[in-house]
C-alpha cells in the first residue's frame, strides 16, 4: 500500500481529512446528486451556485437548492453576485440554512452570469473582487472560501493576483479551475496555473479541471502541489470516479469498476432521491439527464436514451430504466457463467 498523497487540512473548526471536493455544478449538484456521491469518499460537498439576487427574492426553488442533508456536514453553500451588500446578505442567509462554510463563485463562465459582472467576469475588476470578499468575510463567522478561474482570457490571466487578494481579505480556502473564462470547458486545464496560486498563498488551494480518474488526480497534485482535488463533470453518471480519486489520494488500491448490479442499485437510488426531494413532476425532468448519463458507453444506450428522454410518466420511467439496466445484469451473468467454446 502506498502512502496517502495529501494530508488534509483544517478549515475553521472542521478538519477536512479527505481533501476530495465535489464540484458545485449548476442544475446538477442538488441534494439527491450529492447523496449519491458522498459515500464514494467525498470529504467536502458544495451546493450548486445560488445567485445573491435570487436569495433576496425568496424563491421556493432557491430554498430547495440550499437544503443540506444531516450526513453532509461539513458542507458549503455557494453564492454568487457582484454587489457586496447582496452577496453579504446571501452569505448570512446561507449560514442560517446550515452552511459550515460559504463559498463565493467567481469562476462561472456562463454568458448570462458574466453579463451581470458576476462569476468569472469579476476577475477583470480586482478592486471589485476585494470589496466583495471583504464584505462577506465581515458578514459571517464561518470560514469563507472562493472559487475562481485563472483569469478572463489568456492575455489577462491574473490567478496569482486574485489568490493574494483573496488571502489578504480573509478567504480561508481557494479553489482554482485551471482554465480562463474564454476557454469555457475547451482545451486542457492548465495545472501549472493552479500551482502559481499555490505558490502565492499560504491558505489551502484546491485544484479543479480535467480530473477524470485516480491517475489524473495524482498528476494534478504532482504538477500543481495543490492541497486538495475537486472533481466535477467526470462524476456525471459516474460517481465511481470519486472512489478512484479517493483511493489515489489515500494511497489505497484502485477499486474495481462497478458491476451491472451495482450500477442499477445507484440508478434506482438516485431516482428515489430525486422524487423525494423535488416531487415527481420535477424529478421526471431531472431524471432525463441524470439517468441517461448512467447509460453512457453501455450496450444499447442510444436506444435507451432516445426513448427515456421523451417519457413524462414517472412510473413508466422507473419501469423502463429497470428493464434496461437489469438486462445488463443478465448479460453480465450469462457472460460469467457460459463456458467458453473450445474448437475440436
C-alpha positions as CSV (number, residue, x, y, z in Angstrom):
1,X,0.0,0.0,0.0
2,X,1.3,3.5,-0.9
3,X,1.3,6.4,1.4
4,X,-1.6,8.9,1.1
5,X,-0.8,11.8,-1.3
6,X,-2.4,14.6,0.7
7,X,-2.7,15.0,4.5
8,X,-5.9,17.1,4.5
9,X,-6.3,20.5,6.2
10,X,-8.3,22.5,8.7
11,X,-11.0,24.9,7.7
12,X,-12.2,26.8,10.6
13,X,-13.2,24.3,13.3
14,X,-13.5,21.5,10.8
15,X,-10.8,19.0,9.8
16,X,-11.1,18.1,6.1
17,X,-9.4,14.8,6.5
18,X,-10.1,13.7,2.9
19,X,-9.3,16.6,0.6
20,X,-11.6,15.4,-2.1
21,X,-14.3,18.0,-3.0
22,X,-17.4,17.5,-5.1
23,X,-17.6,20.5,-7.5
24,X,-20.6,22.8,-7.5
25,X,-22.4,22.4,-10.8
26,X,-25.4,24.5,-11.7
27,X,-28.5,22.4,-12.2
28,X,-26.7,19.2,-11.2
29,X,-25.3,19.1,-7.6
30,X,-28.6,19.2,-5.8
31,X,-29.2,17.2,-2.6
32,X,-30.1,13.9,-4.4
33,X,-26.9,14.1,-6.5
34,X,-24.7,14.9,-3.5
35,X,-26.3,12.0,-1.6
36,X,-25.3,9.6,-4.3
37,X,-21.7,11.0,-4.4
38,X,-20.9,11.5,-0.7
39,X,-20.4,7.7,0.1
40,X,-17.7,7.4,-2.5
41,X,-15.2,9.2,-0.3
42,X,-16.0,12.9,-0.7
43,X,-14.6,15.0,2.1
44,X,-16.4,18.2,1.3
45,X,-19.6,19.0,-0.7
46,X,-20.6,22.3,-2.2
47,X,-24.1,23.2,-3.3
48,X,-24.8,24.4,-6.8
49,X,-24.4,28.1,-7.2
50,X,-27.1,30.3,-5.7
51,X,-27.4,33.9,-7.1
52,X,-27.5,36.5,-4.4
53,X,-30.4,38.3,-6.1
54,X,-32.4,35.1,-6.0
55,X,-31.9,34.9,-2.3
56,X,-33.3,38.4,-2.0
57,X,-36.4,37.4,-3.9
58,X,-37.1,34.5,-1.5
59,X,-38.0,31.9,-4.1
60,X,-39.0,28.4,-3.1
61,X,-36.7,26.8,-5.5
62,X,-33.8,28.8,-4.0
63,X,-34.7,27.4,-0.6
64,X,-34.6,23.8,-2.0
65,X,-31.2,24.4,-3.6
66,X,-29.7,25.3,-0.2
67,X,-31.1,22.3,1.6
68,X,-28.4,20.2,3.2
69,X,-28.6,16.6,4.4
70,X,-27.8,15.7,8.0
71,X,-25.0,13.4,6.8
72,X,-23.4,16.0,4.5
73,X,-21.6,18.1,7.1
74,X,-19.2,19.8,6.9
75,X,-20.8,21.3,3.8
76,X,-20.6,24.6,1.9
77,X,-23.3,26.7,0.2
78,X,-22.0,28.6,-2.8
79,X,-23.3,32.1,-3.6
80,X,-22.6,34.4,-6.5
81,X,-23.0,38.1,-7.3
82,X,-21.1,41.3,-7.6
83,X,-22.9,43.6,-5.2
84,X,-21.1,43.4,-1.8
85,X,-24.3,44.1,0.1
86,X,-26.4,41.4,-1.7
87,X,-23.6,38.8,-1.6
88,X,-23.1,39.5,2.1
89,X,-26.8,39.1,2.8
90,X,-26.8,35.8,0.8
91,X,-23.8,34.6,2.9
92,X,-25.7,35.3,6.1
93,X,-28.7,33.5,4.6
94,X,-26.5,30.5,3.8
95,X,-25.2,30.3,7.3
96,X,-28.8,30.4,8.5
97,X,-29.5,27.4,6.3
98,X,-26.8,25.4,7.9
99,X,-23.7,26.1,5.9
100,X,-20.5,25.3,7.6
101,X,-18.7,27.4,5.0
102,X,-19.7,30.0,2.5
103,X,-18.2,29.7,-1.0
104,X,-18.1,32.6,-3.4
105,X,-18.3,31.9,-7.1
106,X,-16.0,33.9,-9.3
107,X,-15.5,31.2,-11.8
108,X,-18.8,30.6,-13.6
109,X,-18.2,31.2,-17.3
110,X,-21.9,31.3,-18.4
111,X,-22.8,34.3,-20.5
112,X,-25.9,35.4,-18.6
113,X,-23.9,35.3,-15.3
114,X,-20.9,37.2,-16.8
115,X,-23.3,39.8,-18.2
116,X,-24.2,40.8,-14.7
117,X,-20.5,41.2,-13.9
118,X,-20.7,38.1,-11.7
119,X,-18.9,34.8,-11.9
120,X,-15.7,34.9,-13.8
121,X,-16.4,38.4,-15.2
122,X,-15.4,39.7,-11.8
123,X,-11.8,38.6,-12.3
124,X,-11.5,41.6,-14.7
125,X,-12.0,44.0,-11.8
126,X,-9.6,43.2,-8.9
127,X,-10.8,46.1,-6.8
128,X,-14.4,44.7,-7.0
129,X,-13.1,41.3,-6.1
130,X,-11.6,42.7,-2.9
131,X,-14.7,44.7,-2.0
132,X,-17.0,41.7,-2.3
133,X,-14.6,39.4,-0.4
134,X,-14.0,41.8,2.4
135,X,-17.7,42.4,2.9
136,X,-18.6,38.7,3.0
137,X,-15.8,37.8,5.4
138,X,-17.0,40.6,7.8
139,X,-20.6,39.5,7.4
140,X,-20.3,35.9,8.7
141,X,-18.4,34.0,11.3
142,X,-18.0,30.8,9.4
143,X,-15.0,30.4,7.0
144,X,-15.4,32.0,3.6
145,X,-13.9,30.3,0.6
146,X,-13.5,31.3,-3.1
147,X,-13.7,29.5,-6.4
148,X,-12.1,31.2,-9.5
149,X,-10.7,30.6,-12.9
150,X,-7.2,31.6,-13.9
151,X,-8.4,34.8,-15.5
152,X,-10.8,36.2,-18.1
153,X,-8.6,35.2,-21.1
154,X,-5.0,34.3,-21.8
155,X,-3.6,37.8,-22.1
156,X,-5.3,38.9,-18.8
157,X,-4.6,35.9,-16.6
158,X,-4.3,37.1,-13.0
159,X,-4.6,34.0,-10.9
160,X,-1.7,35.0,-8.7
161,X,-3.1,38.5,-8.0
162,X,-6.5,37.1,-7.2
163,X,-5.1,34.5,-5.0
164,X,-3.2,37.1,-3.0
165,X,-6.2,39.4,-2.8
166,X,-8.3,36.5,-1.5
167,X,-5.8,35.7,1.3
168,X,-5.5,39.3,2.3
169,X,-9.2,39.7,2.5
170,X,-9.6,36.7,4.9
171,X,-10.5,33.9,2.4
172,X,-9.6,30.6,4.1
173,X,-9.6,28.2,1.1
174,X,-9.2,28.9,-2.7
175,X,-10.3,26.6,-5.5
176,X,-8.8,27.2,-8.9
177,X,-10.2,25.8,-12.1
178,X,-7.3,25.7,-14.4
179,X,-8.9,27.4,-17.4
180,X,-9.7,31.0,-18.3
181,X,-13.2,32.1,-18.9
182,X,-12.5,32.4,-22.6
183,X,-11.7,28.7,-22.7
184,X,-15.1,27.7,-21.2
185,X,-14.6,23.9,-21.0
186,X,-12.4,23.6,-24.1
187,X,-8.8,22.5,-24.2
188,X,-6.9,21.1,-21.2
189,X,-6.9,22.7,-17.8
190,X,-3.6,24.4,-17.0
191,X,-2.5,22.7,-13.8
192,X,0.7,24.8,-13.7
193,X,-1.5,27.9,-13.2
194,X,-3.1,26.2,-10.2
195,X,0.5,25.8,-8.9
196,X,1.0,29.6,-9.3
197,X,-1.8,30.2,-6.9
198,X,-0.5,27.6,-4.5
199,X,2.9,29.3,-4.5
200,X,1.4,32.7,-3.9
201,X,-0.6,32.0,-0.7
202,X,-0.5,30.0,2.5
203,X,-4.1,29.0,2.6
204,X,-5.2,25.6,1.1
205,X,-5.6,25.6,-2.6
206,X,-7.9,23.1,-4.3
207,X,-7.2,22.1,-7.9
208,X,-10.1,21.7,-10.4
209,X,-10.3,20.8,-14.0
210,X,-9.8,17.6,-16.0
211,X,-9.6,15.2,-13.1
212,X,-11.2,12.1,-14.6
213,X,-9.6,9.2,-12.6
214,X,-7.0,8.4,-10.0
215,X,-4.1,8.9,-12.3
216,X,-5.1,12.4,-13.4
217,X,-5.6,13.3,-9.8
218,X,-2.1,12.2,-9.0
219,X,-0.7,14.1,-12.0
220,X,-2.6,17.3,-11.0
221,X,-1.1,17.1,-7.5
222,X,2.4,16.5,-8.9
223,X,2.3,19.5,-11.2
224,X,0.4,22.0,-9.0
225,X,1.3,20.9,-5.5
226,X,-2.3,21.6,-4.6
227,X,-3.8,20.7,-1.2
228,X,-6.9,19.0,-2.5
229,X,-8.7,17.9,-5.6
230,X,-12.2,18.9,-6.9
231,X,-14.0,16.7,-9.3
232,X,-16.9,17.9,-11.4
233,X,-18.1,16.9,-14.9
234,X,-16.4,13.4,-14.8
235,X,-18.9,12.5,-12.0
236,X,-22.0,12.9,-14.1
237,X,-23.4,9.4,-14.4
238,X,-20.2,8.0,-12.9
239,X,-19.9,8.6,-9.2
240,X,-17.5,5.7,-9.1
241,X,-14.8,8.0,-10.4
242,X,-14.8,9.6,-6.9
243,X,-13.9,6.3,-5.4
244,X,-11.0,6.1,-7.8
245,X,-9.7,9.5,-6.8
246,X,-10.3,8.8,-3.1
247,X,-8.2,5.7,-3.4
248,X,-5.4,7.6,-5.2
249,X,-5.4,10.3,-2.5
250,X,-5.4,7.8,0.3
251,X,-2.8,5.5,-1.1
252,X,-5.2,2.6,-1.5
253,X,-5.6,0.1,-4.3
254,X,-7.7,1.3,-7.1
255,X,-11.3,-0.1,-6.8
256,X,-12.8,-2.3,-9.5
257,X,-15.3,-0.9,-12.0
258,X,-18.9,-1.3,-10.9
259,X,-20.8,-4.4,-11.8
260,X,-24.1,-4.1,-13.7
261,X,-25.9,-4.8,-10.4
262,X,-24.0,-2.1,-8.6
263,X,-24.8,0.4,-11.4
264,X,-28.5,-0.4,-11.2
265,X,-28.5,0.0,-7.4
266,X,-27.2,3.5,-7.7
267,X,-29.6,4.4,-10.6
268,X,-32.7,3.4,-8.7
269,X,-31.4,5.1,-5.5
270,X,-30.8,8.3,-7.4
271,X,-34.3,8.2,-8.9
272,X,-35.8,7.7,-5.5
273,X,-33.8,10.6,-4.1
274,X,-35.0,12.9,-6.9
275,X,-38.6,12.0,-6.3
276,X,-38.4,12.6,-2.6
277,X,-36.6,15.9,-2.8
278,X,-38.2,17.5,-5.9
279,X,-41.5,15.8,-6.2
280,X,-42.4,13.5,-9.2
281,X,-43.1,16.3,-11.7
282,X,-39.7,18.0,-11.3
283,X,-37.9,14.6,-10.8
284,X,-39.2,13.4,-14.2
285,X,-37.5,16.3,-15.9
286,X,-34.2,16.0,-14.0
287,X,-34.1,12.2,-14.5
288,X,-33.9,12.7,-18.2
289,X,-30.4,14.0,-18.0
290,X,-29.1,12.2,-14.8
291,X,-30.3,8.7,-15.7
292,X,-29.2,9.0,-19.3
293,X,-25.7,9.8,-18.1
294,X,-25.5,6.4,-16.3
295,X,-26.1,4.6,-19.6
296,X,-23.2,6.3,-21.5
297,X,-21.0,3.8,-23.2
298,X,-23.2,0.8,-22.3
299,X,-24.8,-1.6,-24.7
300,X,-28.0,-0.2,-26.3
301,X,-27.5,3.2,-24.6
302,X,-28.5,5.1,-27.8
303,X,-31.8,3.3,-28.0
304,X,-32.4,3.7,-24.2
305,X,-31.6,7.4,-24.4
306,X,-33.9,8.1,-27.4
307,X,-36.9,6.5,-25.6
308,X,-36.2,7.6,-22.0
309,X,-35.7,11.3,-22.7
310,X,-39.2,11.7,-24.2
311,X,-41.0,10.0,-21.3
312,X,-43.1,12.0,-18.9
313,X,-44.8,9.4,-16.7
314,X,-42.7,8.7,-13.6
315,X,-43.7,5.1,-13.2
316,X,-43.1,4.4,-16.9
317,X,-39.6,5.9,-16.5
318,X,-38.9,3.7,-13.5
319,X,-40.1,0.6,-15.3
320,X,-38.1,1.4,-18.5
321,X,-34.9,2.1,-16.6
322,X,-35.3,-1.1,-14.5
323,X,-35.8,-3.1,-17.7
324,X,-32.8,-1.6,-19.4
325,X,-30.3,-1.8,-16.5
326,X,-31.4,-5.2,-15.3
327,X,-31.0,-6.6,-18.8
328,X,-27.3,-5.5,-18.5
329,X,-27.1,-7.5,-15.3
330,X,-28.5,-10.6,-17.1
331,X,-26.0,-10.2,-19.9
332,X,-23.1,-9.9,-17.4
333,X,-24.4,-13.0,-15.6
334,X,-24.5,-15.0,-18.9
335,X,-21.0,-13.9,-19.8
336,X,-19.8,-15.0,-16.4
337,X,-21.5,-18.4,-16.4
338,X,-21.3,-19.6,-20.0
339,X,-18.4,-22.0,-20.7
340,X,-16.0,-20.8,-23.5
341,X,-16.3,-22.7,-26.8
342,X,-13.2,-24.9,-27.4
343,X,-12.7,-25.9,-31.0
344,X,-12.2,-29.7,-31.6
